[in-house]
Amino acid sequence: MVPVQDLFVTLSETVKLELEQAGLPLSKSLDVNVLTHGLSNQNYLFREFLTGKAWVLRVNSAASSHICDRGAEVTNWLIAAKKGLAPSLYYVSQDMKYYLSEYIEQDTGLWGCLNTAKSAYPLLEESVLWPDADLALLSLLTQLSELPCPENSLSVSKQWAIYQESMQDMASVMEFSSITEHWHECHHALMSLQDIIRQWLSKLDKCATAEQYSHRDLNPHNLLLREGKLYCIDFEYACSSHPLFDLAGVLSSHALSTCQRHHLIEAYLTNHPKLTSTARDSLPDAINIYWVFAACWSLLMAADEVGNSGVMVEQERASPHQASQYLECFKQFYALIQKHE
């Protein structure tokens, strides 16, 4: 994370000029604070003292940029913003390292308090942390499903193939060290699930009749609540994909009561135009694949952190979290995969 006091030093004069042209008054007194919760990119809140107007400047990490398409991210962000489902995007630098966007002041209490990690078969839960959370999520999921399909299409089977190839490529060039030995152990554990992963993917392929707009990372920290309405942020992995995937992501990452979960599932699946009658039975498979992809992401981020030499990369390329922390994330994600049917 670049400290606030050093942020302006890292900005080129061209970027500063372009930010001002986009509406951020760098020449005036601004209050600048770090926005937390990001696992890779860095976010800063700029607020003008006199007017109270606020903006968010996002600084994209090199590690994250290596595993996502920034051009597609911007396009899909704009699709959602046009329909009022995301903050307005004011500026994107030519190298796509900096984004300037609207700051959405959230309602009292942060939606992030619902953050959790649930496997495909969670225990019964009677407590309700957020009344009507299922209704807000249903509205968001429904509206996202109705957005125009992005040009970047990526089925869950294709995503798994891409992840496999990327991890294999990284595994083949890593030099030995204690941290890369741990990485290989994690990679081997994940690859040992290939047969059952193929079964899950096959069931998912059969229950979808078409793709739809998919954010693919709807955890609570990527959702903002204002006046009872949810907005999405972080469109790095948005694409045209499986109609169950966003629902699976919500169920995997939100602390909902059993009643709220059941209502959300039934309301979303009933008469869904792009899912067959077997979709309900395939939902556990979608949740397992959600955690498989999260495990893949953590391995790719860890590998980028150590580079090819088996040691930590130079600071300017390093992502905010060290490789060991990403491998700790892997352990948590891997534990949530239901490894037996």
C-alpha positions as CSV (number, residue, x, y, z in Angstrom):
1,M,0.0,0.0,0.0
2,V,1.4,3.4,-1.0
3,P,1.1,5.7,2.0
4,V,-1.1,8.7,1.6
5,Q,1.8,11.1,2.0
6,D,3.6,9.4,-0.9
7,L,0.7,9.0,-3.2
8,F,1.1,12.3,-5.0
9,V,4.8,11.6,-5.6
10,T,3.9,8.4,-7.5
11,L,1.5,10.2,-9.8
12,S,3.1,11.6,-13.0
13,E,2.4,15.1,-14.1
14,T,0.3,13.8,-17.0
15,V,-1.9,11.8,-14.7
16,K,-2.3,14.7,-12.3
17,L,-3.3,17.0,-15.2
18,E,-5.8,14.4,-16.5
19,L,-7.3,13.8,-13.0
20,E,-7.9,17.6,-12.7
21,Q,-9.5,17.6,-16.2
22,A,-11.7,14.7,-15.0
23,G,-13.0,16.9,-12.1
24,L,-10.6,16.1,-9.2
25,P,-9.3,19.5,-8.0
26,L,-5.8,18.5,-7.0
27,S,-4.8,22.2,-6.8
28,K,-7.3,22.7,-3.9
29,S,-7.1,21.5,-0.3
30,L,-8.2,17.9,-0.2
31,D,-8.6,15.4,2.6
32,V,-7.1,12.1,1.5
33,N,-7.6,8.8,3.3
34,V,-7.0,5.1,2.5
35,L,-10.0,3.0,1.8
36,T,-9.5,-0.6,3.1
37,H,-10.8,-4.1,2.3
38,G,-9.0,-4.5,-1.0
39,L,-6.9,-7.6,-1.3
40,S,-4.9,-6.4,-4.3
41,N,-5.6,-2.9,-5.6
42,Q,-5.3,0.3,-3.5
43,N,-8.1,2.8,-3.1
44,Y,-8.0,6.3,-1.8
45,L,-10.8,8.6,-0.8
46,F,-10.5,12.3,-1.8
47,R,-12.8,14.7,-0.2
48,E,-13.0,18.5,-0.8
49,F,-13.0,20.4,2.5
50,L,-15.5,23.2,1.5
51,T,-18.0,21.3,-0.6
52,G,-17.7,17.8,0.8
53,K,-17.6,16.4,-2.7
54,A,-15.8,13.1,-2.8
55,W,-14.0,10.8,-5.3
56,V,-12.3,7.5,-5.2
57,L,-8.9,7.0,-6.9
58,R,-8.0,3.4,-7.4
59,V,-4.4,2.3,-8.1
60,N,-4.3,-1.1,-9.8
61,S,-1.7,-3.6,-8.6
62,A,0.6,-5.2,-11.2
63,A,-0.1,-8.6,-9.8
64,S,-3.9,-8.2,-10.2
65,S,-3.4,-6.7,-13.7
66,H,-1.5,-9.9,-14.8
67,I,-4.6,-12.1,-14.3
68,C,-7.4,-9.8,-15.5
69,D,-8.3,-7.9,-18.6
70,R,-8.4,-4.2,-17.6
71,G,-10.1,-3.2,-20.9
72,A,-12.9,-5.6,-20.3
73,E,-13.1,-4.5,-16.7
74,V,-13.7,-0.9,-17.7
75,T,-16.3,-1.8,-20.3
76,N,-18.2,-4.0,-17.9
77,W,-18.0,-1.3,-15.2
78,L,-19.6,1.2,-17.6
79,I,-22.3,-1.3,-18.6
80,A,-23.3,-1.6,-14.9
81,A,-22.9,2.1,-14.2
82,K,-25.2,3.0,-17.1
83,K,-28.0,1.1,-15.4
84,G,-27.3,2.6,-12.0
85,L,-25.7,-0.5,-10.5
86,A,-22.2,0.9,-10.0
87,P,-20.4,4.2,-9.2
88,S,-19.9,6.5,-12.1
89,L,-16.4,6.1,-13.7
90,Y,-14.9,9.5,-14.4
91,Y,-11.3,8.7,-15.6
92,V,-9.1,5.8,-16.7
93,S,-5.4,6.5,-17.3
94,Q,-3.9,5.4,-20.6
95,D,-1.9,2.6,-18.9
96,M,-5.1,1.6,-17.0
97,K,-3.3,1.9,-13.7
98,Y,-5.5,4.6,-12.3
99,Y,-9.3,4.9,-12.1
100,L,-11.2,7.8,-10.8
101,S,-14.8,7.2,-9.8
102,E,-17.8,8.4,-7.8
103,Y,-17.7,7.9,-4.1
104,I,-20.9,6.3,-2.8
105,E,-21.6,7.3,0.8
106,Q,-23.0,4.3,2.4
107,D,-26.0,4.0,4.7
108,T,-25.4,3.7,8.5
109,G,-23.5,0.5,9.0
110,L,-21.3,-1.2,6.4
111,W,-22.6,-4.0,4.2
112,G,-19.2,-5.6,4.8
113,C,-20.3,-6.8,8.2
114,L,-22.1,-9.6,6.4
115,N,-18.8,-11.0,5.1
116,T,-18.4,-14.7,5.9
117,A,-17.2,-17.9,4.1
118,K,-19.8,-20.6,3.6
119,S,-19.3,-24.0,2.0
120,A,-21.9,-25.7,-0.3
121,Y,-23.7,-27.2,2.7
122,P,-23.8,-24.6,5.5
123,L,-25.1,-25.3,9.0
124,L,-28.6,-24.1,9.9
125,E,-28.5,-20.4,10.9
126,E,-31.4,-18.7,12.6
127,S,-29.9,-15.3,13.4
128,V,-30.5,-12.4,11.0
129,L,-27.7,-9.9,10.9
130,W,-29.3,-7.7,8.3
131,P,-33.1,-7.7,7.9
132,D,-34.2,-7.7,4.2
133,A,-30.6,-8.5,3.1
134,D,-32.0,-11.2,0.8
135,L,-34.4,-8.7,-0.8
136,A,-31.6,-6.2,-1.6
137,L,-29.4,-9.0,-3.0
138,L,-32.3,-10.5,-5.0
139,S,-32.9,-7.0,-6.6
140,L,-29.2,-6.7,-7.4
141,L,-28.8,-10.2,-8.9
142,T,-32.0,-9.7,-11.0
143,Q,-30.8,-6.4,-12.4
144,L,-27.4,-7.7,-13.1
145,S,-28.9,-10.7,-15.0
146,E,-30.8,-8.3,-17.2
147,L,-27.8,-6.3,-18.3
148,P,-26.5,-6.7,-21.9
149,C,-24.1,-9.7,-22.1
150,P,-20.5,-8.4,-22.3
151,E,-18.4,-9.3,-25.3
152,N,-15.8,-11.0,-23.1
153,S,-17.5,-14.4,-22.7
154,L,-15.9,-16.9,-20.3
155,S,-17.6,-20.2,-19.3
156,V,-16.8,-21.8,-16.0
157,S,-15.2,-24.7,-17.8
158,K,-13.0,-22.3,-19.9
159,Q,-12.0,-20.4,-16.8
160,W,-10.9,-23.5,-15.1
161,A,-8.8,-24.4,-18.1
162,I,-7.2,-21.0,-18.1
163,Y,-6.4,-21.2,-14.4
164,Q,-4.9,-24.7,-14.8
165,E,-2.6,-23.5,-17.7
166,S,-1.5,-20.4,-15.8
167,M,-0.7,-22.3,-12.7
168,Q,1.2,-24.9,-14.6
169,D,3.2,-22.3,-16.4
170,M,4.1,-20.6,-13.2
171,A,5.0,-23.9,-11.5
172,S,7.4,-24.8,-14.3
173,V,9.6,-21.7,-13.9
174,M,9.7,-21.3,-10.1
175,E,13.1,-21.8,-8.5
176,F,13.2,-23.6,-5.2
177,S,12.7,-21.9,-1.9
178,S,10.7,-22.5,1.2
179,I,7.8,-20.4,0.0
180,T,7.7,-21.9,-3.5
181,E,7.8,-25.4,-1.9
182,H,4.7,-24.4,0.0
183,W,3.2,-23.1,-3.2
184,H,3.8,-26.4,-5.0
185,E,2.2,-28.3,-2.1
186,C,-0.9,-26.2,-2.4
187,H,-1.0,-26.5,-6.2
188,H,-0.7,-30.3,-5.9
189,A,-3.6,-30.4,-3.4
190,L,-5.8,-28.4,-5.7
191,M,-4.9,-30.5,-8.8
192,S,-5.7,-33.7,-6.9
193,L,-9.4,-32.6,-7.1
194,Q,-9.4,-32.5,-10.9
195,D,-11.8,-35.4,-11.4
196,I,-14.5,-34.1,-9.1
197,I,-14.0,-30.6,-10.4
198,R,-14.7,-31.9,-13.9
199,Q,-17.9,-33.5,-12.6
200,W,-19.1,-30.2,-11.1
201,L,-18.3,-28.3,-14.3
202,S,-20.2,-30.9,-16.4
203,K,-23.3,-30.5,-14.2
204,L,-23.1,-26.7,-14.4
205,D,-22.7,-26.8,-18.2
206,K,-25.9,-28.9,-18.5
207,C,-28.1,-26.6,-16.3
208,A,-27.5,-23.4,-18.3
209,T,-29.2,-22.6,-21.6
210,A,-27.3,-19.4,-22.2
211,E,-24.8,-17.0,-20.5
212,Q,-25.6,-13.7,-18.8
213,Y,-23.8,-10.7,-17.4
214,S,-21.8,-12.0,-14.4
215,H,-19.8,-9.9,-11.9
216,R,-18.2,-13.0,-10.5
217,D,-17.0,-11.5,-7.2
218,L,-20.1,-10.3,-5.3
219,N,-18.6,-10.6,-1.8
220,P,-19.9,-8.0,0.7
221,H,-16.8,-5.9,0.4
222,N,-17.5,-5.4,-3.3
223,L,-21.0,-4.1,-2.5
224,L,-22.1,-0.7,-1.3
225,L,-25.5,0.2,0.2
226,R,-27.0,3.6,-0.3
227,E,-30.7,4.4,0.5
228,G,-31.5,0.7,0.6
229,K,-30.0,-0.1,-2.8
230,L,-26.8,-2.1,-3.5
231,Y,-24.1,-1.0,-5.9
232,C,-21.2,-3.1,-7.2
233,I,-17.5,-2.2,-7.3
234,D,-14.4,-4.1,-8.6
235,F,-15.3,-5.5,-12.1
236,E,-12.0,-7.2,-12.7
237,Y,-13.6,-10.6,-13.4
238,A,-16.9,-9.5,-14.9
239,C,-17.9,-11.2,-18.1
240,S,-20.6,-13.1,-19.9
241,S,-20.8,-16.4,-18.0
242,H,-22.9,-18.9,-16.1
243,P,-26.2,-17.7,-14.7
244,L,-25.6,-19.5,-11.4
245,F,-22.2,-18.1,-10.6
246,D,-23.2,-14.7,-9.1
247,L,-25.9,-16.4,-6.9
248,A,-23.2,-18.9,-5.8
249,G,-20.8,-16.1,-4.9
250,V,-23.4,-14.3,-2.8
251,L,-24.4,-17.5,-0.9
252,S,-20.7,-18.3,-0.3
253,S,-19.7,-14.9,1.1
254,H,-22.8,-13.5,2.9
255,A,-23.9,-14.2,6.4
256,L,-27.6,-14.9,5.7
257,S,-30.0,-16.8,7.8
258,T,-31.3,-20.1,6.5
259,C,-34.7,-18.5,5.8
260,Q,-33.0,-15.7,3.9
261,R,-30.9,-18.1,1.9
262,H,-33.9,-20.2,0.9
263,H,-35.9,-17.2,-0.1
264,L,-33.1,-15.8,-2.2
265,I,-32.5,-19.1,-3.9
266,E,-36.2,-19.8,-4.7
267,A,-36.9,-16.3,-5.9
268,Y,-33.8,-16.1,-8.1
269,L,-34.3,-19.6,-9.7
270,T,-38.0,-19.6,-10.2
271,N,-38.7,-19.0,-13.9
272,H,-35.1,-18.0,-14.6
273,P,-35.0,-17.7,-18.4
274,K,-31.5,-19.1,-18.8
275,L,-31.5,-22.0,-16.3
276,T,-33.1,-25.5,-16.5
277,S,-35.1,-27.2,-13.8
278,T,-31.8,-28.9,-12.7
279,A,-30.2,-25.6,-11.6
280,R,-31.3,-26.0,-8.0
281,D,-29.5,-29.3,-7.7
282,S,-26.4,-27.8,-9.4
283,L,-26.1,-24.9,-6.9
284,P,-23.8,-26.8,-4.5
285,D,-21.5,-27.4,-7.5
286,A,-21.5,-23.7,-8.4
287,I,-20.5,-22.9,-4.8
288,N,-17.7,-25.4,-4.9
289,I,-16.5,-24.0,-8.2
290,Y,-16.6,-20.5,-6.6
291,W,-14.2,-21.6,-3.9
292,V,-12.0,-23.5,-6.5
293,F,-11.6,-20.3,-8.5
294,A,-10.8,-18.4,-5.3
295,A,-8.1,-20.9,-4.5
296,C,-6.7,-20.5,-8.0
297,W,-6.7,-16.8,-7.6
298,S,-4.7,-17.0,-4.4
299,L,-2.1,-19.3,-6.0
300,L,-1.7,-17.0,-9.0
301,M,-1.3,-13.9,-6.7
302,A,1.2,-15.7,-4.6
303,A,3.2,-16.8,-7.6
304,D,3.3,-13.3,-9.0
305,E,4.5,-12.1,-5.6
306,V,7.6,-14.4,-5.6
307,G,8.2,-14.2,-9.4
308,N,10.4,-16.8,-11.1
309,S,13.3,-16.6,-8.7
310,G,11.6,-18.0,-5.6
311,V,12.2,-14.8,-3.6
312,M,10.1,-11.7,-3.1
313,V,9.9,-9.5,-6.1
314,E,11.0,-5.9,-6.1
315,Q,8.7,-3.5,-4.2
316,E,7.4,-1.6,-7.2
317,R,5.9,-4.8,-8.6
318,A,4.9,-6.4,-5.3
319,S,1.3,-6.6,-4.4
320,P,0.2,-5.3,-1.0
321,H,0.0,-8.8,0.5
322,Q,3.0,-11.1,0.7
323,A,3.0,-14.5,-0.9
324,S,2.7,-16.2,2.5
325,Q,-0.6,-14.3,3.1
326,Y,-2.0,-15.4,-0.3
327,L,-1.1,-19.0,0.6
328,E,-2.9,-18.6,3.9
329,C,-5.9,-17.4,1.8
330,F,-5.5,-20.6,-0.3
331,K,-5.8,-22.8,2.8
332,Q,-9.0,-21.1,3.9
333,F,-10.5,-21.3,0.4
334,Y,-9.4,-24.9,-0.1
335,A,-11.0,-25.9,3.2
336,L,-14.4,-24.6,2.0
337,I,-14.4,-26.9,-1.1
338,Q,-16.7,-29.9,-0.5
339,K,-14.3,-32.6,-1.7
340,H,-16.7,-35.5,-1.7
341,E,-20.2,-35.8,-3.1
